[in-house]
Structures are given as structure tokens and as C-alpha cells.
Amino acid sequence: MTRTKIRLDTMSDVNKFISTMSSLNEKVWLEDGEGCRVSATSLLGAVYSLEWDNIYCYCEKDIGGHLMPWAI
């Protein structure tokens, strides 16, 4: 499983991120590093993650190339 720290600052970031993750046909999650996990393809989940201090993106496969615009 790959873990990448990302940054989502605006609703535009969130919308582009969700669109990209939805196109992958992979299970992708966002996690705060303290156990709270939401689907990376969920608008509500991604908006919720804007409140977290740290956002990590998890996937079974390496999707690092797709995360470049948001990777820290």
C-alpha cells in the first residue's frame, strides 16, 4: 500500500482531486494519520479532510504520478 502526504486547500483542489481519483478505478482513501479515513472519491469526505492538519492518500497500487499536483 502506498501512502503520500497531500495538500488540499480549496474547493477547486478538492474537485480536481476527486475527478482524478475517480478516473483511476482503484480504491483510494484519505486519512488524517490518526485513524480517520474517508473515500478519496467522495466529495463530502474530501471536504471533511480540509479540516485535518495532515492529509495522507492511500492506495493499494502506486498512483504517485496522479498525485503530483497535490503532493507535499
N, C-alpha and C positions, 0 to 999 in steps of 0.2 A: 504494500500500500504506500502510495506517495503522499507526502504532506508538504504543502507550500504555504508560506505566510503571504497573505494578500492584503490589499487595502481597497476598500470600497468607501468613497467619500460622498458621492452624490447619487441622486436617483438615476441620472444618466449612466453612471458607472454600474449601478445595480441592473438596469435594463439591458445594457450591453453584455454584462457578465452572464445574466440568466439566458439570454439568447445564445451566447456561445456555448454554455454548459448544456443547454437543451439539445443542441445540434450534435453532441458527442455520442449519444446512445450508450452512455456509461452511467453507473451510479456514482454521483458526486455529492459530497457533503461539505457544509461549512461548520466549523467548530470553533468554540471560543478558547480552547485549551484547558477548560475546567470541567468539561463533560457535557456542555450544552451543544447539541448537534441538530442541524436542520438541513433539509434538502437544498442543494445549490441551484435547483431548477425552480424553486418556489419563490414567488415574488414576496409573499409575506415573510418567509424565512430569511431571505436576503435583506429585507428592510429591517427586520428584527436584529440582524447581525450588525447593523450600523451603530448600535449602542455598545457593542463589545469593545474592550480595549485591544484585543488581538483577534484576528480572524485567520483561521487556517483552512485551506481547501484540501480535502482528502479524496482520493480515487484509487481504485484497485490498479489501474494502469497509469503509466506516465503520461500526463497531459500537460506537462510543463510548458510546452510551446504555445498552448492555448491560453495559458495564464499570464503570459508576458506583460500585457497592459496593466495588470493589477498586482503583479508580484513585487514584493519588497526585497 
